Structure formats: C-alpha cells, structure tokens
Amino acid sequence: MSVIEKKLKDRSDSKCELCSNPHDLQVYNIPPDPKDTLETSILACKTCVNQIENPDTMDTNHWRCLSDSMWNEHLPVQIVSWRMLSRLKQHDLLEMMYLDEEALEWAKATGEGEEDEGKIIHKDSNGNILQDGDSVVLIKDLDVKGANFTAKRGAAVHNIKLVWDNAEQIEGRVEGQHIVILTQYVKKTK
C-alpha cells in the first residue's frame, strides 16, 4: 500500500469518497494532474472510477451520492463531484456549490461544464473517441524526438493519458519511455 493510499484511507475512513462503498477501492488521480498526491487524488471504488473514465457506461442512479459528496471538506472530492454533476447536467445542485476561482478552473480543466461545441474531444485516426486509460496501437513508425529510438508501427500503448488542452495529442509509454503521440497516428483497440 502506497503512502498516498494509506493517507486517503485514513481521510475517508476506508470508503469511497464519492459513494461510501467500502469495496474495490483505488487511488484515483484527478486529471489533468500527472502525479498522485493527497491534494490531487481521491479514494474511489471501481464502479465510480469506471463511470468517471467511461461516460458511456454511466448509471445515473449510482450518482445520487453526489448530493452528499459535493459537501465533502476535501477539495479533490468537491472537484470530482462538480465534474460529475456537470456531466449529469444537475444545474440545481451545481448552483448550490461554491468553488473559488482557482478551484473552478481546475474543475473545468477537462472540459466538463462546457457546451459540447467548446469541449476538446480526442479522436484516433479512424474517428473513434479516445478516453484516459484506453489502449491504442501505432499505425506508423514514429521517430521520437529527444530519444534515440523509433516507435514501431503496431506497438501497443496502454493506459494513455489525454493532453487536455490539445485534442491532437495523447501521452503514453513506448519502450519504457513516456512520450507524447499525435492522435492521427494511433488506432484505438477494443
């Protein structure tokens, strides 16, 4: 168990900080922050994380818990609650929440709360929508700038991260190197 996970379990009484489920807990790092810290992570159950990362699988009944978690004293929990309320278009609850300017900017950093035409959407070479955690395959040999290797066509890149301010870029690991990849050179795998 990592130090962050232990601190989050202490903070949350070993329950999901969103729905209070005590099972299948994991550290969820809140995008777009790249590292797990106590200030940028929450302890969440597998169900919550799956639905956060895969909007297509959302069960709106599961998110009734947000009316409680939105009042959590910890800012990371408030940020995720705001994002999910925004995704669910729960404007009445959103109006009750107060986030200072900096926190609201963080909450909106992934595009939640924006109208669909202003939202950044990452698509692979075939037009499939990419999400954090997806796996992709390179469709072309790519020379990696700053490293002495070529990422070969057909190389799998697992657990990608989206570059939230650029719809044409994702991040991932190829041959042990963390690199930025243009979405036009990848194909999503199922």
N, C-alpha and C positions, 0 to 999 in steps of 0.2 A: 504494500500500500504506500503510495507516494505521500509526501508531506502535505501537499495541497489537498489530496483526497481526505486525509485524516482531519485537517482543519475544516474542510467543508462538511464532513460527517459530524464534527463537534458543533459547527454552526447550525446545522439543520436537524440535529437530533437523529441522524441516520435515516432521514426520509427525503424523498424528492422535494426540492424546494418549490416546485410548482403544484404538484397534485397530492403530495404527502404519502405517496406509495413507498413502503419500506423495502421493496424488492427490486432486483436488477438495476442497482444504482451505478452511475458512472459520472465522471467529471465531464462536464460539457463546457468547452471553451467558447465564449461568445464572440462570433465574428464581428468585425474583421481583425480582432487582436490575434497575433500569431502564437502567443505562448500562454500556457496555463499559469495563472496567478490567482490568488484569492480575490483580487479586485476585478478579474475579467472572466471568472468561471462560476458555475453553479453546480450543485449536485442534483442530477435529474435521473429519472427512471428511463429505461429503454423505450417505453411507449412514448413518453414526451419527446425524447431526442429523435426518434424515428419520424414523428409527426412534424417536428420543427424542421428537420432536414428534408422531408419529402412532403410538401404541401398537398400533393395529390392523394395521400393516404389519410388526410386529416379527418378525425371523428369529432365533430363539433360538440357532442355531448361530453367528451373527455375534458374539454377546455372550460367547463363550468367552474373549475377550480380557480380560474384567473380572477374571479371576483374576490377571492381571498389573497392569492399570491401577489396581486398588484399592490397590496398594502404592506408587503414584506419590508423590513427595515434595511435590507441589504440592496444596494443599487443594482448589482448584476441581475438579481431576481426581478426587480422592477423593469429593467431594460427588456428582458425576455418576455415578461408579461405584457409590456406595452406593444412589442412587436407582434405577439400572438393576437392580442385584442385588435390591433390594426389589421392584421391579416383576416380576422374573422369579421371585420367591419363593425365592431362593437363600439360605436361612437359615443354612446351614452356613458359607458364605463371609461373610455379614454378621456372624456371631458372632466371626469372626477379626478383623474391622476394629475399630479404635479411633478414635472421633471424640470430642473433648471436648464438653462440654455445649452450647456455643455453635455448634460446627460441626454437631452432630447436629440442633439446632434449625433451622439453615439447610437441612440435607439434607431435613428433614421439612416444610419450608415450602410445598411444592407438593402435599402430601397423600400422597406416596409413603410406603409403610411403614404406612399406616393401613389398618384394615379398610375394606371398601367402604362400610359404612353410615356411617362417620365422615368420608369423603372428600368434599370440596367438588367438585360437578360443575356446570359451566356449561351451560345449555341455552338454545337460541333459542326464539322464540315457538311453534315447531312441535314442540318437544321434542327437536330434534337436538342432540347433544353438541358443544360448541364447544371448540376447542383453540387454543393460541397459534399465530399465523400464518394462521389461517383468514381468509376473506373473508366479509363479511356485507353485507346491504342493509337500510336502514332501512325499516320498514313504516308509519311515521307521521312527520309533521312534528314536529320536536323543537326547542323553544326552548332554546338553550344558555345556561345561567346563567354570568354573568361575561363573556360575549362579546355582541357586538351582531349576532347573526345567528340564523337558524333553519335547522337541518339538515333538508333537504327529504326527504320520502318518496321512496324509490327511490335515494337516494345510496349509493354503494358505499363500504365501509370495508374496506380491505385490510390484511393483516398485523396483525390485532388482538392485543392482549395481555390475558390474563385477570387479573382482580383476584383474587389467590389467597386472600384471606380473606373474599370476598363472592361467592357464586355468582350473584348478580343483577347484577353489574357487569363490563363489559369496557372496555378503553381502545383508542382508535384516533384516526385523523386524518380530520377532515371539513373541507373548505375550508381546508386548511393549519393548522387548529387541532387541538391534541391535547386530546381530550375523554374524559370518562367517559360510557358509554352503558349504560342498563339493558337487560339481555338480553331482556326481554319485548317490546322494540321493534325487534328485529332478526330477520332470517331468514338462515340460512346459505346461501351459494351453493356450488355444486359445483365 
